[in-house]
């Protein structure tokens, strides 16, 4: 048996503190006692633990919700452990069936390469690149070959595979399950064997795949990894998980002013959930803020601190300062200094066409809807007449709270 499994190390206060940091905001740690013992072993031997996060580059961009697990990786990185950012270039070609009721289409090699480059560049805004080990699972998956794949498949049963919820539900409903989909959890689990990981992180929807790694490590005579699952972050609406399709997200590539304003738009209750999962402030600092708000301090003060922290992380402290000033100016009805300059021809021009051509509304019908709702201002005056036409000249046009343009109309 692996010596790491049988040797006991003294559990110090430092190890318990590291356990508390690991558990902050987490959904589940499996098993917690083993992770505590791994932390104690690392402290006693001065050998960093290997912490793995695997991401399939299925899309080119990530949003703040995706960074919940990256934040946890950074916390563990700051404790001195080795962080492995694993890009699933091989597994992407299979397609992850997790949470799916249909077969997930695989990506092309070109899509995977392009997305992977973008993924790591964005993840580096959270992780410390100098202390991050970047790996691609094609390194060991391609050489495995047909013989190795058969040997790997022999280490897990079909009955166990069918215990997985999405497979079971699809089978019961009579929906097709392709044989290659069984390979996905096996290959993800084999990643843990190849990397000799001590801990693997993932979302709650990845639990089956994460446990597969633990099982296969034991099959290959390794000390089994522990599992840490992180919850899915609620989006701006505070109800649905953050998603671009639900338009309740903050993209980490969005400009600083938009990012800052979006954080300020969340509810007071959701703010504390975001503090737990997104902030690098200590739990003691957050608890102090909560007490102050409960004692009468304006919750907006705490929300501004969170908005500044998130904006600075993905831009800079100077950009966060500027975004706060911009937001304050907008809140007071002022005009930001850096609004787009747009020149349009065809004056006099109707408001619907003007908003569409200036990029302030996606269509004329949507522009009319905005006017009906009182969301359009020209030189600070609310426009209520959809038939209004503006003559040649220069105007500051505002749509909603955050969209501005200085429009010059010419004949």
N, C-alpha and C positions, 0 to 999 in steps of 0.2 A: 504493500500500500504506500502511496505517496506520503513521504515524511511530513509534508505540510498539513496533512489531514490528521495526524496523530499527535504532533508536538503541541503542547499548550504553552502559551506565552502570557505573562502577567498583563492584566488589563489595567491601564493607567487612566488618570483623569484626561490626559491628552487624547487617548483612544476613544474615550466616551464622548469627548467634545467633537471629535471627527465623526462619530456615529450620529450625533445630533445634527451636524451640518448635512450629513448624507440624507437624513430623514426629513429635513426641512422641505415642506411642500410636496413630499413624495406621496404616491398612492400606496405603494407596497414595496417592502424590502424582504426578499426571500433568499435564505433565512437570515434574520437579523443577527442571531448569535454567531453564525459563521462569519458574517462580515465584520463583526466586532473583533473576532479572533484574528481575522486577516489583518485588520488595522493594528492590532497588538503585535502581530508577527512582523509587520513592516517597521513599526517603531523599534522593536528589539533588534532586528537585523539590519536596519537602515537600507532595506531594499524596497524601492517604490512598488506599489501595486499597479497592475495593468488594468486600466479602465477603458472599456471599448464602447463606442457608439457607431453603429452601422447605419448609413443613409443611402437609399437608392435614389440617384438623381433623376427622378421622374418628371421634374419641372425645373425651369431655369431660375426661378426666384423663390425666396422664402420670406415669410412674414414673421411678425413678433411671436406669434403662437408657436412657431417652430423652434424658437430660441429657448423655450422653457427647459428642454433637455440639455441644450448647449450651456445654459447658465449653470446647471448642476455639474456639468463636466468642468466648467471653469472653477467652480468651488472646490472640486476634488483636485484639480490641477494646482490650485493655490495651496492645498494641503501637502503638495510635494509628490503627488502620484503621476504616473505616466498616462497621458491621455492619448488614445488611439482613435483618430478620426478615419473611419473605414468607409470608403466609397464603394458601393456595391455595383461595380461595373459589370460583373458576371451575373449576379442575381437579378439585375435590371433586365437582362435578356430573357429571364424566365417570367418575371411579373409576379409581384407579391399578391397572393390571394387574400390576405388578412382583411376581414370586414367586408368582403365582396360577395355578392350573390351571383356574379357572372365571372367568367374568366377575364383576368386583367391582360390587356394586350401588351406584349413585350415591346421594348424600345429598340431602335436601331443603334448600331455602334456609334454612328455620327451624333445622334441625339444624346447618347450617354456621355460621350466625351465633352460635348459643348456644355451640357448641364453640370457635369462634375466640376469643371473649371469654375463656373459661376458659383456653385455651392460652396466650395472651399473658400473662395474670396469673401463671400458673405459671412461664413462661419468664423472667419478670422477676425471679424469685428467683435466677437465674443471671446473666443479662445485666444490664448497666447501662442502665436505661430511658432515662436522659438522653442516652445516646450510641447509642441504637438507632433505626434508621429502620424504621418499620413500614409495610409495603405490602400491598396485596391485588391478586392478579393479574387480578381482574375489571376493574381500572382500564384496562388495555390490551387484554384479551382480549374484553370485550364490544364495544368499538368496532371490533374487527377485522372483524366481519361476515362474511357468506358469501363475498364476493369476496376479502377478505383471507385467509380460511381456505383457500380454493382455492390462492391464490398461495403461501401457506406450505407447503401439502401438496406443491406442485410441487418443493420444495427437498430432498425425500428420496424414496428409491425403496422400493418394496414389498420388493424383494430384500434391501436393507439392513435393513429393519424385521424381516424374517423371520429374520435372523441372531440376533435377540434370543432368549435361551434359553427363556423361558417361552412365547413365541409359537411357537417351533419345536417345542417339546415338545407343546404343545396341538394343533398342526396335525398332527404325526406320529401322535398318539394318536387323531385324529379328533374332538377336542373343538372346540366352536364358538369362533370369535373374531369378535366384533362389529367392524364397521368403525370405530365410534367409539373403540375402544380404541387404534387407531393414532394417534388425535389426542392422546392423553395425553402421550406423550413429545415430540411436536411442540410442544404448548402449554407444557410445562415448559421445553423448550429455548428457546422464544420469550421466556419470562420473562427469561432471561439477556440476550437482545437488548434488551428493553425497559429493563432495569436497568443495562446496560453493566457487567456484573459482571466482576471480575478473577479471582475464585475462587468456586467453588461447593462447598459441603460436603454430605455425605449419607452414609447407611449403605452398606455394601458391596453391598446389593441394589439400589441406585439407580445403579450405574455406567453402565448404558446411557443412562438419562435425562440424566445429567450430561454425558456425552459428546455427546449430542444438542445441548445448549446450546453447546458448543464448536464443533460443526459449523455450526450456524445463525448464530452470530456471524460466522464467516468468510464465510458466504453473504451476509450483510448488510454486509460490509466492515469489521467490527470486529476488534480484537485479540482472539483467542480466550481464553476464561477457562481457568484451570487447575482441576484436579479434585482434591479431597481427600476420600477415603473413610475413614470411621471404623468400627472393628469393632463387632459386636453384643456387648453386655455379657452375660456369664454371670450367671445369677441366684443366689439364695442357695444352691442345690444345687451350684453350681460346674460343672454339666454343660450344662443347657439354657439357651438365651438367656432373659433376664429377660422374664417374661410373666405377666400377671394370670391367664390361663387355666391356667398351670402352677403358680400359687400360690407362685412363687419370687421375688416382687418386693418392692420397697419403694416404696410410693406417696409422692410428695413432699407429699401432703396428710395423711399419717398423723401421729398425734400424736408428740411428741418422744420419749417413753419407748419407744414401739414401734419407732420408727426406730432409736434408739440400740441397743436390744436386738437388732434384726435384723442390724445391721452386726456386732455382737459374735458373732453365730451363724455367720458364714462361716468357711471353713477358713483355715488359715494361708497356704496356697499361693495361694488366691483373693485374699487380702488384698492381695498385691503387685500383682496384675492390677488390682484396684480402685484402688489408689494411683495407678497410671499413668494410668488413664482418668478417675478421678473427683476426685482430689486436686489442689489448686492449689499444693501444696508443690513446690519445685524438684526436679529430678532428682537434684541433689547431696544434698539433704536426705533424699530417699527412699533413696538409695544408702547414706547414713550409717546410717539406721535398719536397713537390711538387714544391714549389717556388724555392728551391735551385736547384732541377734538371732542372727546366725550365731555370734557370739562368746559367746553364753550369756544374753543379755537375754531376759526372758520375752516371747514374741511377742504376748501379750495387751496389753502396754504399747503396742505399735505399733498394735494394733487399736483400742484405746481412743482414741488420737489421731485415727485415721481416723473413728471413730464420732462423736467430738466435732466434727470439721470438717464432716462431712456434716449432722449434726443442726443445728449452728449456721447453716449455709447456708440451710436451709429453715425454721428457726424463729428462734433467737437464741442468743448465747453463754450467756445466763442459762438458757435452756431446756436447752441441752446440759449445763450444770453440774448442773441438777436431775435430768436423765435419768441422768447418771452416778451420782449419789447414789442414785437410785431403783434402778438396776440393782444397785449394791453391796448395798443393803438386801435386795433379792430374793435375791441370790446367797447371802447369809448366812442366809436363811430368815426374814428379817424381813417385816413387813407395810408396804407403802407408805402414806404419809400420805393420799393423795388417791384412795383406792379408792371406787368407786360405792356409794351407799347404796340398798338395795332393800328394799321392804316387800312381803311376800306374805301372802295370807290362806290359810285352809284347814288350819292346823296341827291335828294332826300331818300333815306332808307328806313323801312319799317322795323320795329323793335324785334319781331320774331326772326327776320333775316339777319339783322345785326348781331343778335346774340349767337346765332348759329355760326355765322361767318367768323366771328371773333373767338370761337371756341369756348364760349361760356355756356352753351347748351348744345346737346347732341343733335337736336332737330328743332324745326320751327314749332311743331306741336308741343314739344317739351318746353320751349321758350314761352309759349302762350300759357302753359300750365303754371310756370313759375310766376308769370305776371299776375295771373288770377290769384295766386297764393300770396301776393304782396312781397315776393322775394326779390324783386328787381328794383334797383335805384339808379338814377342818373343824376350825377352831381348832388348826391345825398337826398334826392327827392324820390319817394316811392312812386313807381309807375303803375297805374291801374288800367290804362287804356291800351288794349292790344293793337289798336289801329294807329297809334302814334307813330309819326315818322320824324326822324331827326334830320335837320338841315346840315349842310356842310359846317364843320367846326370840330372842336376838340371837347371830349366828354370823359368823365370818370364814371365807368359803369360797374356796378356791384351786383353780384348774384349770390344770394344767401349771405352767410357771415364771412366766408373766406375767399371767395373768388372776385378778383378785381381785374380791370383792364382800362388803360387810358387809350381811348379810341379816337382816332382822327379820321373824320369823314371828309372825302373830297368828291366833287361832282363826277 
